[in-house]
Amino acid sequence: MNAVAPDPRRWKALILICAAIFVVVLDIAIVNVALPSIGSDLHFAEKNLQWVITAYGLTYGGFLLLGGRAADLIGRRLVFMGGLALFTGASLVCGLSTSSAMLIGARGVQGLGAAIVTPAALSIISTTFTEGSERNKALGAWGAVGGGGAAAGVVMGGVLTKYLGWEWIFWVNVPVGLTVLLLTPFYVRESRREDVVHDYDPLGALSVTSGLIVLVYAISEAPDVGWGAFRTIGLLALSAALLIFFLIWEWREKAPLMPLGIFRIRLLAASNVVGLLMAGGMYGSFLLLTLYMQQVLQLSVLQTGLAFLATAGTAVVMAGPAQALTTRLGAKPVMVTGLSLLVAGCLWYTQIDADGSYPVDLLPGFVAVGIGIPFAFIPITIAALAGVKDEDAGLASGLINTSQQVGGAIGTAVLSTVAFTHGNTLLHRGEPPAEAFTGGFQWGFWVGAGIWGTALLAAIVLIRREEVAHPEAVELPAQ
């Protein structure tokens, strides 16, 4: 448990944490615009190019829960540094890759490092800052980095690929990672659970990690092999079986990886539902926007990256007001406002035109989404950690990040499947490619608006304003 006195180094620690998280979140999206260059230089088979993205998503989504619990038990600073060292080393190898297999393997290791870093970092914030105004300010900074990082990744991906080469989208992580590693022992205080026997529940860890990896893999591959294909259905069934076994095992296990009692914190459970849906709309829409700008508007890689500045810059600027309003008004009204803006932005995207232009067809939506991301992301994170005891901060952090990663994988797969299926249908009817692609993207954005609309409804129905202001305390079973 933390000492009562606040750590005088905590704000410097926050800067280090946010720097590490920035490069982790960056790598979710930074690769997108560089894929053609990577494929050409490393002679990727067309069907394998998606694995540059999928390999990272698989290990990132699959190991988050385990990474969060390890941080609670082993030590949050130690786990954070170990994960960051793994991420930084893998980033170096990614840029040095000379074959497709080498790059895909390094991306998988990079995702594993990210899965260790992310929940450890968020739990350090949760245990370092006192719940209330101070923690909200820290989570506001986290929100600026997390919410704007995905959009910033597309910007930086375009600029770095254009002027320095695709290798630099990975090498940019190395100096940041090394600097944070060197400074962390001086500014970040170690903390862990001292009241438990360190039984790591290997069977629980194996089943949940395997189940999540199979789930993310099945969803990522479904747009190519078909949602009704035997392989997709079989993998989804296998994932469900593994996750059901995990829940049954955790219910019976004396020292579980994930004490199921944590879901008795109703606010935590509700926040994870909203977080899953919010991420589902965000990552899927970013992919479709990138494709629309390049395939229909014929923007270059650099122009596509710079176009996302409207979202990334707005998200960073609005993170401060979002945090302040959350502290003053509560999480629910700010969350509802943010999700409403996301829905409005996605509805604007549904009106894109094959002969459209960036200022008319995209810019208003980009600004609305840029405001909506921090207004939704920050209060969701605050609500997901409210009422969670320090000793379980890593578990709660792993849960909300897992929800967002799984949601992002599902949303991307669903939106791209809808867009490509309808686009191909229009092509077969004789529509010109630009009109066909645009029609497909419009359908995808309608689905994205529906996902964000469902998140808005869930926030209105499931999040209770008084619970965020006065979170319930739930005592988890001793382990």
GUMAR-144098 format. One record per residue (C-alpha): x, y, z; residue number from 1. Coordinates in steps of 0.02 Angstrom, whole numbers. Layout:
NUKOL      u      v      w seq
NUKOL      X      Y      Z NUM
...
# end
This chain:
NUKOL      u      v      w seq
NUKOL      0      0      0   1
NUKOL     58    179    -33   2
NUKOL    113    293    106   3
NUKOL    -14    423    159   4
NUKOL     98    570    111   5
NUKOL     90    610    -75   6
NUKOL    247    573   -173   7
NUKOL    332    740   -212   8
NUKOL    399    666   -375   9
NUKOL    228    614   -437  10
NUKOL    207    746   -574  11
NUKOL    378    707   -647  12
NUKOL    331    523   -640  13
NUKOL    173    565   -737  14
NUKOL    276    643   -877  15
NUKOL    377    482   -893  16
NUKOL    221    373   -889  17
NUKOL    136    478  -1024  18
NUKOL    291    475  -1134  19
NUKOL    294    285  -1127  20
NUKOL    108    270  -1161  21
NUKOL    119    390  -1307  22
NUKOL    236    277  -1405  23
NUKOL    134    123  -1358  24
NUKOL    -30    199  -1419  25
NUKOL     60    275  -1569  26
NUKOL    109    103  -1632  27
NUKOL    -73     48  -1647  28
NUKOL   -102    169  -1791  29
NUKOL     67    230  -1852  30
NUKOL     92     77  -1962  31
NUKOL    -67    100  -2067  32
NUKOL     -6    231  -2191  33
NUKOL    166    149  -2205  34
NUKOL    102    -24  -2256  35
NUKOL    125      0  -2444  36
NUKOL    307     52  -2420  37
NUKOL    341    -91  -2300  38
NUKOL    260   -216  -2417  39
NUKOL    364   -156  -2564  40
NUKOL    531   -152  -2473  41
NUKOL    513   -320  -2385  42
NUKOL    422   -408  -2528  43
NUKOL    268   -452  -2427  44
NUKOL    139   -566  -2503  45
NUKOL    -20   -462  -2514  46
NUKOL   -116   -578  -2397  47
NUKOL     20   -567  -2264  48
NUKOL     36   -377  -2255  49
NUKOL   -106   -361  -2130  50
NUKOL     -3   -464  -2007  51
NUKOL    107   -311  -1974  52
NUKOL    -47   -242  -1885  53
NUKOL   -126   -404  -1826  54
NUKOL     31   -473  -1741  55
NUKOL     40   -319  -1630  56
NUKOL   -146   -322  -1591  57
NUKOL   -145   -508  -1547  58
NUKOL    -13   -501  -1413  59
NUKOL    -66   -329  -1352  60
NUKOL   -247   -379  -1327  61
NUKOL   -206   -554  -1265  62
NUKOL    -84   -513  -1126  63
NUKOL   -158   -353  -1051  64
NUKOL   -251   -440   -910  65
NUKOL    -99   -543   -862  66
NUKOL     12   -389   -871  67
NUKOL   -104   -293   -755  68
NUKOL   -108   -430   -623  69
NUKOL     80   -455   -634  70
NUKOL    103   -270   -596  71
NUKOL     -1   -287   -436  72
NUKOL     95   -439   -376  73
NUKOL    275   -417   -436  74
NUKOL    288   -228   -425  75
NUKOL    214    -94   -537  76
NUKOL    376     -1   -573  77
NUKOL    474   -161   -605  78
NUKOL    343   -230   -724  79
NUKOL    327    -60   -811  80
NUKOL    514    -53   -842  81
NUKOL    523   -234   -899  82
NUKOL    382   -209  -1023  83
NUKOL    457    -47  -1087  84
NUKOL    627   -128  -1112  85
NUKOL    544   -268  -1212  86
NUKOL    444   -142  -1315  87
NUKOL    595    -33  -1350  88
NUKOL    705   -179  -1402  89
NUKOL    570   -249  -1516  90
NUKOL    547    -76  -1595  91
NUKOL    732    -74  -1640  92
NUKOL    719   -247  -1718  93
NUKOL    563   -195  -1815  94
NUKOL    659    -56  -1900  95
NUKOL    806   -172  -1936  96
NUKOL    696   -307  -2012  97
NUKOL    754   -380  -2177  98
NUKOL    610   -500  -2206  99
NUKOL    423   -508  -2180 100
NUKOL    441   -648  -2051 101
NUKOL    567   -547  -1950 102
NUKOL    454   -394  -1946 103
NUKOL    297   -492  -1901 104
NUKOL    388   -582  -1760 105
NUKOL    459   -420  -1692 106
NUKOL    287   -339  -1698 107
NUKOL    218   -481  -1594 108
NUKOL    353   -453  -1461 109
NUKOL    320   -266  -1471 110
NUKOL    136   -297  -1433 111
NUKOL    183   -406  -1284 112
NUKOL    289   -264  -1216 113
NUKOL    145   -143  -1241 114
NUKOL     26   -262  -1149 115
NUKOL    144   -261   -999 116
NUKOL    177    -73  -1000 117
NUKOL     -2     -9  -1019 118
NUKOL    -92    -78   -865 119
NUKOL     65    -56   -758 120
NUKOL     72    128   -810 121
NUKOL   -112    160   -775 122
NUKOL   -103     72   -607 123
NUKOL     49    179   -560 124
NUKOL    -57    334   -592 125
NUKOL   -201    259   -492 126
NUKOL    -92    219   -341 127
NUKOL     17    376   -348 128
NUKOL   -122    507   -357 129
NUKOL   -261    526   -230 130
NUKOL   -435    490   -295 131
NUKOL   -527    650   -339 132
NUKOL   -466    811   -420 133
NUKOL   -281    766   -419 134
NUKOL   -305    594   -496 135
NUKOL   -425    669   -623 136
NUKOL   -290    791   -679 137
NUKOL   -167    647   -700 138
NUKOL   -295    546   -796 139
NUKOL   -330    700   -901 140
NUKOL   -149    696   -957 141
NUKOL   -167    508   -988 142
NUKOL   -323    545  -1090 143
NUKOL   -234    675  -1196 144
NUKOL   -100    548  -1236 145
NUKOL   -214    398  -1257 146
NUKOL   -353    486  -1349 147
NUKOL   -240    586  -1465 148
NUKOL   -106    454  -1487 149
NUKOL   -201    349  -1614 150
NUKOL   -235    500  -1724 151
NUKOL    -58    565  -1698 152
NUKOL      5    396  -1756 153
NUKOL    -72    421  -1927 154
NUKOL      4    596  -1937 155
NUKOL    179    539  -1888 156
NUKOL    167    384  -1996 157
NUKOL    141    492  -2149 158
NUKOL    278    617  -2109 159
NUKOL    411    490  -2057 160
NUKOL    377    373  -2203 161
NUKOL    385    517  -2327 162
NUKOL    546    598  -2266 163
NUKOL    646    467  -2170 164
NUKOL    579    296  -2223 165
NUKOL    461    171  -2144 166
NUKOL    596    108  -2025 167
NUKOL    581    269  -1926 168
NUKOL    402    235  -1876 169
NUKOL    480    103  -1762 170
NUKOL    648    185  -1722 171
NUKOL    562    341  -1654 172
NUKOL    514    234  -1503 173
NUKOL    693    192  -1457 174
NUKOL    759    359  -1389 175
NUKOL    595    388  -1297 176
NUKOL    597    214  -1221 177
NUKOL    780    225  -1167 178
NUKOL    756    397  -1088 179
NUKOL    605    339   -988 180
NUKOL    695    181   -932 181
NUKOL    844    282   -868 182
NUKOL    737    406   -772 183
NUKOL    601    293   -702 184
NUKOL    701    229   -550 185
NUKOL    727    409   -494 186
NUKOL    548    472   -508 187
NUKOL    428    324   -498 188
NUKOL    398    243   -329 189
NUKOL    382     54   -321 190
NUKOL    219    -21   -258 191
NUKOL    142   -194   -252 192
NUKOL     21   -301   -154 193
NUKOL    106   -357      6 194
NUKOL    -41   -452     79 195
NUKOL    -44   -599    -41 196
NUKOL     46   -760    -78 197
NUKOL    119   -737   -251 198
NUKOL     25   -879   -334 199
NUKOL     15   -827   -516 200
NUKOL   -128   -945   -561 201
NUKOL    -40  -1017   -716 202
NUKOL   -193  -1110   -780 203
NUKOL   -300   -954   -766 204
NUKOL   -166   -850   -852 205
NUKOL   -148   -977   -993 206
NUKOL   -335   -994  -1024 207
NUKOL   -378   -808  -1026 208
NUKOL   -226   -759  -1129 209
NUKOL   -259   -898  -1255 210
NUKOL   -444   -855  -1261 211
NUKOL   -411   -671  -1294 212
NUKOL   -278   -706  -1427 213
NUKOL   -393   -827  -1519 214
NUKOL   -536   -701  -1507 215
NUKOL   -433   -556  -1578 216
NUKOL   -362   -670  -1714 217
NUKOL   -533   -735  -1766 218
NUKOL   -605   -560  -1775 219
NUKOL   -455   -491  -1870 220
NUKOL   -461   -630  -2000 221
NUKOL   -650   -634  -2021 222
NUKOL   -659   -496  -2153 223
NUKOL   -544   -600  -2267 224
NUKOL   -607   -778  -2237 225
NUKOL   -789   -732  -2204 226
NUKOL   -891   -719  -2044 227
NUKOL   -988   -876  -2089 228
NUKOL   -833   -979  -2132 229
NUKOL   -801  -1137  -2032 230
NUKOL   -633  -1069  -1975 231
NUKOL   -707   -908  -1906 232
NUKOL   -849   -997  -1817 233
NUKOL   -731  -1130  -1750 234
NUKOL   -607  -1002  -1683 235
NUKOL   -745   -899  -1601 236
NUKOL   -813  -1057  -1520 237
NUKOL   -639  -1104  -1459 238
NUKOL   -614   -929  -1388 239
NUKOL   -783   -937  -1300 240
NUKOL   -740  -1107  -1226 241
NUKOL   -572  -1046  -1161 242
NUKOL   -646   -889  -1084 243
NUKOL   -791   -984  -1004 244
NUKOL   -666  -1109   -932 245
NUKOL   -566   -961   -865 246
NUKOL   -717   -888   -776 247
NUKOL   -763  -1056   -700 248
NUKOL   -583  -1086   -645 249
NUKOL   -569   -911   -568 250
NUKOL   -730   -941   -471 251
NUKOL   -656  -1099   -395 252
NUKOL   -473  -1045   -377 253
NUKOL   -416   -988   -204 254
NUKOL   -285   -868   -274 255
NUKOL   -361   -812   -440 256
NUKOL   -278   -708   -574 257
NUKOL   -439   -606   -586 258
NUKOL   -549   -608   -430 259
NUKOL   -724   -606   -503 260
NUKOL   -781   -502   -355 261
NUKOL   -710   -350   -442 262
NUKOL   -863   -351   -555 263
NUKOL   -969   -316   -401 264
NUKOL   -905   -139   -426 265
NUKOL  -1051    -96   -541 266
NUKOL   -969     63   -603 267
NUKOL   -814    -33   -658 268
NUKOL   -919   -159   -755 269
NUKOL  -1022    -22   -838 270
NUKOL   -868     79   -884 271
NUKOL   -790    -72   -969 272
NUKOL   -946    -96  -1076 273
NUKOL   -943     87  -1130 274
NUKOL   -753     81  -1158 275
NUKOL   -768    -73  -1270 276
NUKOL   -899     11  -1379 277
NUKOL   -809    178  -1385 278
NUKOL   -648     96  -1448 279
NUKOL   -746     -9  -1572 280
NUKOL   -806    145  -1663 281
NUKOL   -641    239  -1653 282
NUKOL   -514    118  -1727 283
NUKOL   -632     58  -1863 284
NUKOL   -675    234  -1920 285
NUKOL   -492    287  -1923 286
NUKOL   -454    144  -2043 287
NUKOL   -598    190  -2160 288
NUKOL   -550    374  -2157 289
NUKOL   -371    331  -2206 290
NUKOL   -431    223  -2351 291
NUKOL   -557    354  -2410 292
NUKOL   -426    491  -2414 293
NUKOL   -300    385  -2509 294
NUKOL   -412    284  -2625 295
NUKOL   -549    411  -2664 296
NUKOL   -480    585  -2629 297
NUKOL   -309    528  -2694 298
NUKOL   -213    609  -2552 299
NUKOL    -31    558  -2530 300
NUKOL     35    469  -2376 301
NUKOL     99    635  -2308 302
NUKOL    -64    727  -2345 303
NUKOL   -164    588  -2263 304
NUKOL    -57    598  -2107 305
NUKOL    -69    786  -2096 306
NUKOL   -257    780  -2121 307
NUKOL   -274    690  -1954 308
NUKOL   -196    839  -1865 309
NUKOL   -371    910  -1851 310
NUKOL   -420    764  -1740 311
NUKOL   -255    737  -1650 312
NUKOL   -225    921  -1613 313
NUKOL   -403    951  -1556 314
NUKOL   -398    799  -1441 315
NUKOL   -239    859  -1356 316
NUKOL   -303   1037  -1334 317
NUKOL   -473    980  -1267 318
NUKOL   -403    853  -1142 319
NUKOL   -376    990  -1011 320
NUKOL   -555   1057  -1020 321
NUKOL   -621    878  -1021 322
NUKOL   -529    838   -860 323
NUKOL   -581   1001   -777 324
NUKOL   -763    977   -822 325
NUKOL   -759    797   -762 326
NUKOL   -693    855   -593 327
NUKOL   -823    994   -583 328
NUKOL   -978    913   -658 329
NUKOL   -943    727   -638 330
NUKOL   -896    591   -761 331
NUKOL  -1068    552   -831 332
NUKOL  -1118    719   -911 333
NUKOL   -945    740   -989 334
NUKOL   -946    561  -1051 335
NUKOL  -1119    581  -1128 336
NUKOL  -1064    744  -1212 337
NUKOL   -908    662  -1283 338
NUKOL  -1000    511  -1350 339
NUKOL  -1134    624  -1427 340
NUKOL   -997    718  -1520 341
NUKOL   -923    554  -1581 342
NUKOL  -1092    501  -1649 343
NUKOL  -1113    671  -1733 344
NUKOL   -941    659  -1812 345
NUKOL   -972    486  -1881 346
NUKOL  -1141    538  -1950 347
NUKOL  -1051    679  -2042 348
NUKOL   -935    548  -2119 349
NUKOL  -1085    453  -2188 350
NUKOL  -1113    599  -2308 351
NUKOL   -944    586  -2395 352
NUKOL   -944    604  -2583 353
NUKOL   -840    523  -2721 354
NUKOL   -803    700  -2785 355
NUKOL   -784    768  -2610 356
NUKOL   -651    874  -2528 357
NUKOL   -565    871  -2360 358
NUKOL   -632   1039  -2295 359
NUKOL   -813    997  -2335 360
NUKOL   -827    808  -2316 361
NUKOL   -707    774  -2173 362
NUKOL   -647    926  -2075 363
NUKOL   -806    960  -1974 364
NUKOL   -816    776  -1926 365
NUKOL   -630    773  -1882 366
NUKOL   -653    920  -1762 367
NUKOL   -809    844  -1681 368
NUKOL   -719    678  -1654 369
NUKOL   -563    769  -1592 370
NUKOL   -667    849  -1455 371
NUKOL   -768    692  -1422 372
NUKOL   -619    576  -1394 373
NUKOL   -550    658  -1235 374
NUKOL   -726    702  -1174 375
NUKOL   -769    516  -1183 376
NUKOL   -600    433  -1149 377
NUKOL   -553    528   -991 378
NUKOL   -716    504   -892 379
NUKOL   -725    321   -947 380
NUKOL   -551    292   -875 381
NUKOL   -591    387   -715 382
NUKOL   -752    288   -691 383
NUKOL   -664    122   -725 384
NUKOL   -542    155   -582 385
NUKOL   -661    239   -459 386
NUKOL   -684    140   -300 387
NUKOL   -545     16   -343 388
NUKOL   -423    -13   -200 389
NUKOL   -239     20   -232 390
NUKOL   -195   -164   -222 391
NUKOL   -311   -203   -368 392
NUKOL   -264    -54   -477 393
NUKOL   -166   -162   -600 394
NUKOL   -312   -281   -621 395
NUKOL   -436   -139   -652 396
NUKOL   -313    -56   -773 397
NUKOL   -289   -219   -867 398
NUKOL   -477   -241   -880 399
NUKOL   -516    -71   -956 400
NUKOL   -371    -83  -1078 401
NUKOL   -423   -260  -1128 402
NUKOL   -600   -199  -1158 403
NUKOL   -536    -60  -1270 404
NUKOL   -418   -173  -1369 405
NUKOL   -548   -308  -1397 406
NUKOL   -675   -173  -1442 407
NUKOL   -552    -96  -1564 408
NUKOL   -521   -265  -1648 409
NUKOL   -707   -303  -1662 410
NUKOL   -750   -130  -1725 411
NUKOL   -612   -127  -1856 412
NUKOL   -663   -299  -1920 413
NUKOL   -848   -258  -1926 414
NUKOL   -831    -87  -2008 415
NUKOL   -705   -148  -2137 416
NUKOL   -811   -302  -2177 417
NUKOL   -966   -196  -2206 418
NUKOL   -871    -67  -2309 419
NUKOL   -778   -191  -2420 420
NUKOL   -928   -306  -2445 421
NUKOL  -1043   -165  -2500 422
NUKOL   -904    -84  -2603 423
NUKOL   -873   -246  -2698 424
NUKOL  -1059   -267  -2727 425
NUKOL  -1066    -94  -2806 426
NUKOL   -913   -133  -2913 427
NUKOL   -996   -291  -2980 428
NUKOL  -1149   -186  -3025 429
NUKOL  -1038    -79  -3137 430
NUKOL  -1012     71  -3023 431
NUKOL   -848    166  -3052 432
NUKOL   -717    123  -2920 433
NUKOL   -723    292  -2832 434
NUKOL   -913    285  -2815 435
NUKOL   -909    103  -2762 436
NUKOL   -776    130  -2629 437
NUKOL   -866    284  -2565 438
NUKOL  -1030    190  -2553 439
NUKOL   -944     53  -2453 440
NUKOL   -862    177  -2336 441
NUKOL  -1030    264  -2308 442
NUKOL  -1107    100  -2250 443
NUKOL   -957     71  -2136 444
NUKOL   -979    242  -2057 445
NUKOL  -1164    209  -2028 446
NUKOL  -1114     53  -1930 447
NUKOL   -982    155  -1836 448
NUKOL  -1114    284  -1790 449
NUKOL  -1223    141  -1728 450
NUKOL  -1082     73  -1618 451
NUKOL  -1049    244  -1543 452
NUKOL  -1236    271  -1524 453
NUKOL  -1246    109  -1425 454
NUKOL  -1101    170  -1316 455
NUKOL  -1198    331  -1285 456
NUKOL  -1354    235  -1236 457
NUKOL  -1252    122  -1121 458
NUKOL  -1175    273  -1036 459
NUKOL  -1346    352  -1008 460
NUKOL  -1424    191   -941 461
NUKOL  -1280    105   -849 462
NUKOL  -1176    246   -776 463
NUKOL  -1252    323   -621 464
NUKOL  -1192    498   -580 465
NUKOL  -1193    471   -393 466
NUKOL  -1086    314   -408 467
NUKOL   -944    411   -489 468
NUKOL   -953    545   -355 469
NUKOL   -964    417   -214 470
NUKOL   -895    252   -280 471
NUKOL   -944     94   -190 472
NUKOL   -808      4    -95 473
NUKOL   -801   -182   -130 474
NUKOL   -687   -292    -29 475
NUKOL   -612   -429   -139 476
NUKOL   -576   -598    -65 477
NUKOL   -406   -618     16 478
NUKOL   -284   -713    -94 479
# end
